[in-house]
Amino acid sequence: MTSIPSLSKATQAAAYVPAAASLPARATQSASANAAPPSAIVQLSAAGRAAAAAAQAPAPPLSTAARYKGAGASLLERFKSGAVASFGPDTLPDHVDNRFSLGIVTAGGKHVDLALANKGDEMIVQVRAGDDLGDDERAALAGLAKGLQAAIDGMTQDPPQIRLGGLSGFDKTQLASVDLQAEVALPGMDAGTQKLDVHLGADGRKVGIDGPAGKADIAVDARQLALLGTPRQQARAIDAYLKQFDGAASRGRADAGLMTMFKDAFAAVSTTAGTGAQPPVPAGRWTLSQDDHAVLTGLADFTASVTQTPRFGNPLRRDEVDGFQYSVAQTTRTSGATRLERGVVQVQEMHLSAQFHQPLKGDGGNRYDVPRDAQNYSWHQIDDAADSRVEFGYEDGRLRTASLAQGATQSERIRDYVLGKLQADRTIPAHVRLARDLVATLAPYQADGDAGTRATDTPEARERRRQAALDALGENIVLLGVPSALAARDARL
């Protein structure tokens, strides 16, 4: 077993034992009997007695957060000073309290693997790295130190948090992929284990979250670079989605901790644009115009879902299972061999299914420790869906087709039980659809168009008006899951 030199003091948490306690019982008694009687009796104050008791009390065990503080960063920062020899056990024990594993593949195909674990007070460290790493590769590895530590610190919080921003921004010129796995024991009796599985690479990004509260999975396909928007456009789309997630969580009474982890992971892996105005596009591929980007989200295609662990809220009605299931996805298809004949279809879809118990108004709360004929509550079943489809096509370099179609549907069935008997069964539906032909909207702002111009316009004024119109259109592209919000958008467009 190998410990990190810079952390050895923090990880050796030995309980304080009074000196007399280390002596055999007989020796202790003999020493006491032969000792000279005290010449004076000292009375300690209350504060003094408390200090003396604290000095003899066993040292409290280290928290998981304190145990791993700085541990991940310390490992990766070693690469700054030169080659790092492999060390540590060949394999980690099957049973440990907490575990963090980091796997890195360089752009040149070299593998670096790190692992941190603890079993009680014992820290276990494992490093596998070749001695042929170049200076730039070692600098890129050391550059992950803060990102790894942030991820570890987040997972060791109570409740756990997902912090992947520092890892997802790795140096892509030197590193091809970064994989992180974590298993952290949650505090409390039978609290379970929170797991995290992350893959970050040029082919895409994946996050898997699994714990007592439920599961979440996110997959991002970042291969179609031509579709990616600017950092500003992506930030706007991600913010819109996060608000959608908040709305779904509130409507479906989702677990707050699980949804926070889901949101943080989604935001981290969905940010794929670089720092420039437009992302790079592979040679030989056609690019989108600024007008095209205005009617797309700017995000890479993705699938994301979160499923809460079911609970039997009412033990006397086993068919009433509290649960929350939410999924959202974006898919994009491109066509056309050349930029002059390009076409794009982008579809976004969302589905929410949730079930939960709620007290009747004025009842004060659900009680299920009473006979069935004394129960008063309402049972809610929610089934919502939303979709958005935008498509456009060019012929001979001119926009010929462009359309936007969006829909949002909500359905909530509510059954009221009074003294265990069904008193009301009602369904609240809502549905709105929006459809727009965007050719007339986009045509005046085509780069080679002359519609919408004024005789007194300067080129700068026309460009400002064009950009303002495109920005306004872009704010209405991300799907909406609430019919009333979609109706308000319909009125604006």
C-alpha positions as CSV (number, residue, x, y, z in Angstrom):
1,M,0.0,0.0,0.0
2,T,1.3,3.4,-0.9
3,S,0.5,6.8,0.6
4,I,0.9,10.2,-0.9
5,P,3.8,11.9,0.8
6,S,2.1,15.3,1.0
7,L,-1.0,13.8,2.5
8,S,0.5,11.3,5.0
9,K,-0.2,13.4,8.0
10,A,-3.8,14.0,7.0
11,T,-4.5,10.3,6.4
12,Q,-3.0,8.8,9.6
13,A,-5.8,9.6,12.0
14,A,-4.7,7.6,15.1
15,A,-6.8,7.9,18.3
16,Y,-5.1,9.6,21.3
17,V,-4.4,7.1,24.1
18,P,-3.3,8.3,27.5
19,A,0.2,7.1,28.6
20,A,-1.1,5.1,31.5
21,A,-3.4,3.1,29.3
22,S,-0.4,1.6,27.5
23,L,0.8,0.0,30.8
24,P,-0.3,-3.4,32.0
25,A,-3.1,-3.2,34.6
26,R,-0.8,-4.5,37.4
27,A,1.9,-2.1,36.6
28,T,-0.5,0.7,36.6
29,Q,-1.9,-0.2,40.0
30,S,1.6,-0.6,41.4
31,A,2.7,2.8,40.1
32,S,-0.3,4.4,41.6
33,A,0.2,2.7,45.0
34,N,3.9,3.7,45.2
35,A,3.4,7.3,44.1
36,A,3.8,10.0,46.6
37,P,0.5,11.7,47.6
38,P,-0.1,15.0,46.1
39,S,0.9,18.0,48.1
40,A,-2.1,20.1,47.0
41,I,-5.5,19.6,45.5
42,V,-6.1,21.7,42.3
43,Q,-9.7,22.7,41.5
44,L,-10.3,23.1,37.7
45,S,-12.7,25.5,36.3
46,A,-15.6,24.3,34.1
47,A,-13.6,25.5,31.0
48,G,-10.5,23.7,32.3
49,R,-12.4,20.5,32.9
50,A,-13.9,20.7,29.4
51,A,-10.4,21.2,27.9
52,A,-9.0,18.3,29.8
53,A,-11.8,16.0,28.7
54,A,-11.3,17.1,25.1
55,A,-7.6,16.4,25.3
56,Q,-8.2,12.8,26.4
57,A,-11.1,12.2,23.9
58,P,-10.3,10.1,20.8
59,A,-9.7,12.2,17.7
60,P,-12.8,12.3,15.5
61,P,-12.5,10.3,12.3
62,L,-11.7,12.2,9.1
63,S,-14.6,13.1,6.9
64,T,-14.4,11.7,3.3
65,A,-14.0,15.3,2.0
66,A,-11.1,16.0,4.4
67,R,-9.5,12.7,3.6
68,Y,-9.4,13.4,-0.2
69,K,-8.7,17.1,0.0
70,G,-5.9,17.8,-2.4
71,A,-5.2,14.1,-3.1
72,G,-6.1,14.1,-6.8
73,A,-4.4,17.4,-7.6
74,S,-1.2,16.1,-5.8
75,L,-1.0,13.1,-8.1
76,L,-1.4,15.0,-11.4
77,E,0.9,17.9,-10.4
78,R,3.8,15.4,-10.2
79,F,3.9,15.3,-14.0
80,K,5.1,18.9,-14.0
81,S,8.5,18.0,-12.7
82,G,9.3,15.2,-15.2
83,A,8.6,11.5,-15.8
84,V,6.5,9.8,-13.2
85,A,7.3,6.2,-12.4
86,S,4.5,3.7,-12.0
87,F,3.8,2.7,-8.4
88,G,1.2,1.3,-6.1
89,P,-0.5,-2.1,-6.0
90,D,-1.2,-4.0,-9.3
91,T,-5.0,-4.0,-8.4
92,L,-7.1,-2.2,-5.9
93,P,-8.9,-4.3,-3.2
94,D,-12.4,-5.5,-4.2
95,H,-13.9,-3.8,-1.1
96,V,-12.9,-0.2,-0.3
97,D,-14.9,2.6,1.3
98,N,-14.4,5.1,-1.5
99,R,-12.7,4.9,-4.9
100,F,-11.7,7.4,-7.7
101,S,-10.1,6.2,-11.0
102,L,-8.9,8.4,-13.8
103,G,-7.9,7.0,-17.2
104,I,-6.3,9.2,-19.8
105,V,-5.3,8.5,-23.4
106,T,-3.0,11.0,-25.1
107,A,-3.3,12.1,-28.7
108,G,-0.4,9.9,-29.4
109,G,-2.1,6.8,-28.0
110,K,-0.2,6.6,-24.6
111,H,-2.2,5.5,-21.6
112,V,-2.0,7.0,-18.1
113,D,-4.1,5.5,-15.2
114,L,-4.5,6.9,-11.7
115,A,-6.5,5.5,-8.8
116,L,-7.2,6.8,-5.3
117,A,-9.1,4.7,-2.6
118,N,-9.3,4.3,1.1
119,K,-10.2,1.5,3.4
120,G,-10.8,2.9,6.8
121,D,-7.8,5.2,7.6
122,E,-5.6,3.5,5.0
123,M,-5.1,5.4,1.7
124,I,-4.3,3.4,-1.4
125,V,-2.7,5.1,-4.4
126,Q,-2.0,3.6,-7.8
127,V,-0.3,5.2,-10.8
128,R,0.4,3.6,-14.2
129,A,2.3,5.9,-16.6
130,G,5.0,5.3,-19.2
131,D,8.3,7.0,-19.0
132,D,8.1,8.1,-22.7
133,L,5.6,11.0,-22.1
134,G,6.7,14.2,-23.8
135,D,6.9,17.6,-22.1
136,D,3.7,18.8,-23.7
137,E,1.8,15.6,-22.7
138,R,3.0,15.9,-19.1
139,A,2.0,19.6,-19.1
140,A,-1.5,18.6,-20.3
141,L,-1.8,15.9,-17.6
142,A,-0.7,18.4,-14.9
143,G,-3.3,20.8,-16.3
144,L,-6.0,18.4,-15.2
145,A,-5.0,18.7,-11.6
146,K,-7.6,21.3,-10.6
147,G,-10.3,19.6,-12.7
148,L,-9.8,16.2,-11.1
149,Q,-9.7,17.7,-7.6
150,A,-12.9,19.7,-8.2
151,A,-14.6,16.5,-9.3
152,I,-13.4,14.6,-6.2
153,D,-14.4,17.5,-3.9
154,G,-17.8,17.6,-5.5
155,M,-18.4,13.8,-5.0
156,T,-17.3,13.9,-1.4
157,Q,-19.7,16.7,-0.5
158,D,-22.9,16.0,1.5
159,P,-25.0,15.8,-0.7
160,P,-22.7,14.9,-3.6
161,Q,-22.2,17.3,-6.5
162,I,-21.2,16.9,-10.1
163,R,-18.2,19.2,-11.0
164,L,-16.9,18.3,-14.4
165,G,-16.1,21.7,-16.0
166,G,-12.4,21.5,-15.2
167,L,-12.0,18.0,-16.8
168,S,-14.2,18.7,-19.9
169,G,-11.9,21.5,-21.0
170,F,-8.8,19.3,-21.3
171,D,-6.1,20.2,-23.9
172,K,-7.4,18.4,-27.0
173,T,-4.2,18.9,-28.9
174,Q,-2.4,16.6,-26.4
175,L,-5.1,14.4,-24.9
176,A,-7.6,12.3,-26.8
177,S,-9.9,11.2,-23.9
178,V,-10.4,11.4,-20.2
179,D,-12.4,8.8,-18.2
180,L,-13.4,9.1,-14.5
181,Q,-15.1,6.6,-12.3
182,A,-16.0,7.3,-8.7
183,E,-17.7,5.4,-5.9
184,V,-18.4,7.2,-2.7
185,A,-20.0,5.9,0.4
186,L,-22.8,8.2,1.5
187,P,-23.0,9.2,5.2
188,G,-25.6,7.7,7.4
189,M,-26.7,4.2,8.2
190,D,-27.5,2.2,5.1
191,A,-27.3,5.3,3.0
192,G,-25.7,3.4,0.0
193,T,-23.1,4.4,-2.5
194,Q,-23.1,7.3,-5.0
195,K,-21.5,6.3,-8.4
196,L,-20.2,8.4,-11.2
197,D,-19.0,7.2,-14.6
198,V,-17.7,9.9,-17.1
199,H,-16.2,9.7,-20.6
200,L,-14.9,12.8,-22.3
201,G,-13.5,12.4,-25.8
202,A,-13.5,13.6,-29.4
203,D,-16.1,11.0,-30.3
204,G,-18.5,12.3,-27.6
205,R,-19.2,12.7,-23.9
206,K,-21.1,10.5,-21.5
207,V,-22.1,10.7,-17.9
208,G,-23.7,8.0,-15.8
209,I,-25.0,8.8,-12.3
210,D,-26.3,6.0,-10.0
211,G,-27.2,6.2,-6.4
212,P,-29.9,5.6,-3.8
213,A,-32.0,8.5,-5.2
214,G,-32.0,7.3,-8.8
215,K,-30.1,7.2,-12.0
216,A,-29.2,9.7,-14.8
217,D,-27.6,9.2,-18.1
218,I,-26.3,11.8,-20.6
219,A,-24.7,11.2,-23.9
220,V,-23.4,14.0,-26.2
221,D,-22.4,13.4,-29.9
222,A,-19.8,16.1,-30.7
223,R,-18.7,14.7,-34.1
224,Q,-20.8,17.1,-36.2
225,L,-18.7,20.2,-35.6
226,A,-20.4,22.2,-38.3
227,L,-23.6,22.3,-36.2
228,L,-22.0,23.7,-33.0
229,G,-22.8,27.3,-32.1
230,T,-20.7,30.0,-30.4
231,P,-20.1,29.9,-26.7
232,R,-22.8,32.6,-26.3
233,Q,-25.4,30.6,-28.3
234,Q,-24.6,27.4,-26.4
235,A,-24.9,29.1,-23.0
236,R,-28.3,30.5,-24.0
237,A,-29.5,27.1,-25.1
238,I,-28.2,25.3,-22.0
239,D,-29.8,27.9,-19.7
240,A,-33.1,27.4,-21.5
241,Y,-32.8,23.6,-21.0
242,L,-31.9,24.0,-17.3
243,K,-35.1,26.0,-16.8
244,Q,-37.0,23.2,-18.6
245,F,-35.5,20.7,-16.1
246,D,-36.5,22.9,-13.2
247,G,-40.1,23.1,-14.4
248,A,-40.3,19.4,-14.9
249,A,-38.8,18.7,-11.5
250,S,-41.3,21.0,-9.8
251,R,-44.3,19.6,-11.7
252,G,-43.3,16.0,-11.1
253,R,-42.0,16.4,-7.5
254,A,-38.6,15.1,-8.3
255,D,-35.8,14.5,-5.8
256,A,-33.9,17.8,-5.5
257,G,-30.4,16.3,-5.1
258,L,-30.8,13.9,-8.1
259,M,-32.0,16.7,-10.3
260,T,-29.1,19.0,-9.2
261,M,-26.6,16.4,-10.2
262,F,-28.4,15.8,-13.5
263,K,-28.4,19.5,-14.3
264,D,-24.8,20.1,-13.4
265,A,-23.7,17.1,-15.5
266,F,-25.8,18.2,-18.5
267,A,-24.4,21.8,-18.4
268,A,-20.8,20.5,-18.2
269,V,-20.8,18.0,-21.1
270,S,-23.1,20.1,-23.4
271,T,-20.7,23.0,-23.5
272,T,-18.6,21.9,-26.5
273,A,-17.9,25.2,-28.3
274,G,-14.4,26.7,-28.0
275,T,-13.5,30.2,-27.1
276,G,-13.6,31.5,-30.7
277,A,-16.6,33.1,-32.5
278,Q,-17.2,29.9,-34.5
279,P,-16.0,26.3,-33.8
280,P,-13.5,24.7,-36.2
281,V,-14.9,22.6,-39.1
282,P,-13.0,19.7,-40.7
283,A,-11.5,20.3,-44.1
284,G,-13.7,19.3,-47.0
285,R,-17.0,19.9,-45.1
286,W,-19.4,22.7,-45.9
287,T,-20.2,25.2,-43.2
288,L,-23.4,26.8,-42.0
289,S,-24.1,30.4,-42.5
290,Q,-24.9,32.7,-39.6
291,D,-28.6,32.6,-40.7
292,D,-28.5,28.8,-40.5
293,H,-27.1,28.8,-37.0
294,A,-29.9,31.2,-35.9
295,V,-32.5,28.5,-36.3
296,L,-30.5,25.8,-34.6
297,T,-29.8,25.4,-30.8
298,G,-26.0,25.5,-31.3
299,L,-25.7,22.3,-29.1
300,A,-24.3,19.0,-30.2
301,D,-26.8,16.2,-30.5
302,F,-27.6,14.5,-27.2
303,T,-29.8,12.2,-25.2
304,A,-30.4,12.7,-21.5
305,S,-32.6,10.9,-19.0
306,V,-33.2,10.8,-15.3
307,T,-35.1,8.1,-13.4
308,Q,-35.9,8.4,-9.7
309,T,-35.9,5.3,-7.5
310,P,-39.6,4.3,-7.1
311,R,-41.1,4.5,-3.6
312,F,-44.2,2.9,-2.3
313,G,-45.7,6.0,-0.7
314,N,-48.9,4.3,0.5
315,P,-48.2,0.8,1.9
316,L,-52.0,0.1,1.8
317,R,-52.2,0.7,-1.9
318,R,-49.2,-1.0,-3.5
319,D,-50.3,0.1,-7.0
320,E,-49.6,3.7,-6.2
321,V,-45.9,4.0,-6.7
322,D,-44.2,7.4,-6.4
323,G,-41.8,8.0,-9.3
324,F,-40.3,10.4,-11.7
325,Q,-39.0,9.7,-15.2
326,Y,-37.8,12.5,-17.5
327,S,-36.0,12.3,-20.9
328,V,-34.9,14.8,-23.5
329,A,-33.0,14.5,-26.8
330,Q,-31.8,16.3,-29.9
331,T,-31.0,14.8,-33.2
332,T,-29.8,16.6,-36.4
333,R,-29.6,15.3,-39.9
334,T,-27.6,17.1,-42.7
335,S,-27.8,16.6,-46.4
336,G,-26.3,18.0,-49.6
337,A,-22.9,17.3,-51.1
338,T,-22.0,21.0,-51.3
339,R,-22.7,24.1,-49.4
340,L,-24.9,25.4,-52.2
341,E,-27.2,22.5,-51.9
342,R,-27.1,22.1,-48.1
343,G,-30.1,21.0,-45.9
344,V,-30.6,20.5,-42.2
345,V,-33.3,19.0,-40.0
346,Q,-33.1,19.3,-36.2
347,V,-35.6,17.6,-33.9
348,Q,-35.9,18.1,-30.1
349,E,-38.1,15.9,-28.0
350,M,-39.0,15.7,-24.3
351,H,-41.2,13.3,-22.2
352,L,-42.1,13.5,-18.5
353,S,-43.9,10.8,-16.5
354,A,-44.4,11.2,-12.8
355,Q,-46.6,10.0,-10.0
356,F,-46.8,11.3,-6.4
357,H,-49.1,11.6,-3.4
358,Q,-50.2,15.0,-2.1
359,P,-52.2,16.0,1.0
360,L,-55.7,17.3,0.4
361,K,-56.1,21.0,1.1
362,G,-56.4,21.7,4.8
363,D,-55.5,18.1,5.7
364,G,-52.1,19.0,7.1
365,G,-50.2,16.1,5.5
366,N,-50.4,12.6,4.2
367,R,-50.7,9.9,6.9
368,Y,-50.5,6.2,5.9
369,D,-50.0,4.8,9.5
370,V,-53.8,4.7,9.8
371,P,-56.4,2.3,8.4
372,R,-57.2,2.7,4.8
373,D,-60.7,4.0,5.6
374,A,-59.1,6.9,7.5
375,Q,-56.7,8.1,4.7
376,N,-57.2,11.5,3.0
377,Y,-54.9,12.4,0.0
378,S,-54.8,13.0,-3.7
379,W,-52.9,10.7,-6.1
380,H,-51.4,12.5,-9.2
381,Q,-50.3,11.0,-12.5
382,I,-48.5,13.2,-15.0
383,D,-47.8,12.5,-18.6
384,D,-46.3,15.4,-20.6
385,A,-44.5,15.6,-23.9
386,A,-43.0,18.3,-26.1
387,D,-41.3,18.4,-29.5
388,S,-39.6,20.9,-31.9
389,R,-38.7,20.5,-35.5
390,V,-36.8,23.0,-37.6
391,E,-35.7,22.4,-41.2
392,F,-34.3,24.4,-44.1
393,G,-32.8,23.7,-47.5
394,Y,-30.9,25.6,-50.2
395,E,-30.9,25.2,-54.0
396,D,-28.1,26.9,-56.0
397,G,-27.1,28.7,-52.8
398,R,-30.5,30.4,-52.1
399,L,-32.8,29.5,-49.3
400,R,-35.8,27.6,-50.7
401,T,-37.5,26.0,-47.7
402,A,-37.4,26.9,-44.0
403,S,-40.0,26.0,-41.3
404,L,-40.5,25.6,-37.6
405,A,-43.0,23.3,-35.9
406,Q,-43.3,23.0,-32.1
407,G,-45.8,21.3,-29.8
408,A,-46.4,21.0,-26.0
409,T,-48.8,18.6,-24.3
410,Q,-49.6,18.2,-20.6
411,S,-51.9,15.8,-18.9
412,E,-52.5,15.4,-15.2
413,R,-54.9,12.9,-13.7
414,I,-55.8,13.6,-10.1
415,R,-57.8,11.2,-7.8
416,D,-59.0,12.5,-4.4
417,Y,-59.5,10.0,-1.6
418,V,-61.5,11.0,1.5
419,L,-61.6,8.5,4.3
420,G,-60.1,5.9,2.0
421,K,-62.9,6.3,-0.7
422,L,-62.5,7.8,-4.1
423,Q,-64.3,11.1,-4.2
424,A,-63.1,12.7,-7.4
425,D,-61.3,11.5,-10.6
426,R,-60.4,14.2,-13.0
427,T,-57.9,14.9,-15.8
428,I,-56.5,18.3,-16.7
429,P,-55.3,18.4,-20.3
430,A,-53.5,21.2,-22.2
431,H,-52.1,21.2,-25.8
432,V,-50.6,23.9,-28.0
433,R,-48.9,23.7,-31.4
434,L,-46.9,26.3,-33.3
435,A,-46.1,26.3,-37.0
436,R,-44.1,28.9,-38.9
437,D,-42.8,29.3,-42.4
438,L,-39.4,30.9,-41.8
439,V,-38.5,31.7,-45.4
440,A,-40.2,35.1,-45.2
441,T,-38.5,35.7,-41.8
442,L,-35.0,34.7,-43.0
443,A,-35.0,36.0,-46.6
444,P,-34.6,39.7,-45.8
445,Y,-31.5,38.8,-43.8
446,Q,-29.8,36.5,-46.2
447,A,-26.3,37.7,-46.9
448,D,-27.0,38.3,-50.6
449,G,-30.5,39.5,-50.2
450,D,-31.7,43.1,-50.7
451,A,-35.1,43.0,-49.1
452,G,-35.7,45.0,-46.0
453,T,-33.1,47.6,-46.9
454,R,-33.6,51.4,-46.8
455,A,-32.1,54.0,-49.0
456,T,-30.6,55.7,-46.0
457,D,-29.2,52.5,-44.5
458,T,-25.5,52.1,-44.0
459,P,-24.0,48.7,-44.2
460,E,-23.4,48.8,-40.5
461,A,-27.0,49.7,-39.7
462,R,-28.3,46.8,-42.0
463,E,-26.0,44.4,-40.2
464,R,-27.1,45.5,-36.8
465,R,-30.8,45.1,-37.8
466,R,-30.1,41.7,-39.3
467,Q,-28.2,40.5,-36.2
468,A,-31.0,41.7,-33.9
469,A,-33.6,39.8,-35.9
470,L,-31.5,36.6,-36.0
471,D,-30.9,36.8,-32.2
472,A,-34.6,37.2,-31.6
473,L,-35.4,34.2,-33.7
474,G,-32.7,32.1,-32.0
475,E,-34.2,32.7,-28.6
476,N,-37.3,30.8,-29.7
477,I,-35.7,27.6,-31.0
478,V,-35.3,25.5,-27.9
479,L,-38.4,23.5,-27.2
480,L,-40.8,24.4,-24.5
481,G,-42.6,21.8,-22.3
482,V,-45.3,24.1,-21.0
483,P,-48.3,24.8,-23.3
484,S,-48.9,28.3,-21.9
485,A,-45.3,29.2,-22.5
486,L,-45.5,27.9,-26.1
487,A,-48.7,29.9,-26.6
488,A,-46.9,33.1,-25.5
489,R,-44.1,32.3,-28.0
490,D,-46.6,31.8,-30.7
491,A,-48.0,35.2,-30.1
492,R,-44.5,36.8,-30.3
493,L,-43.4,35.1,-33.5
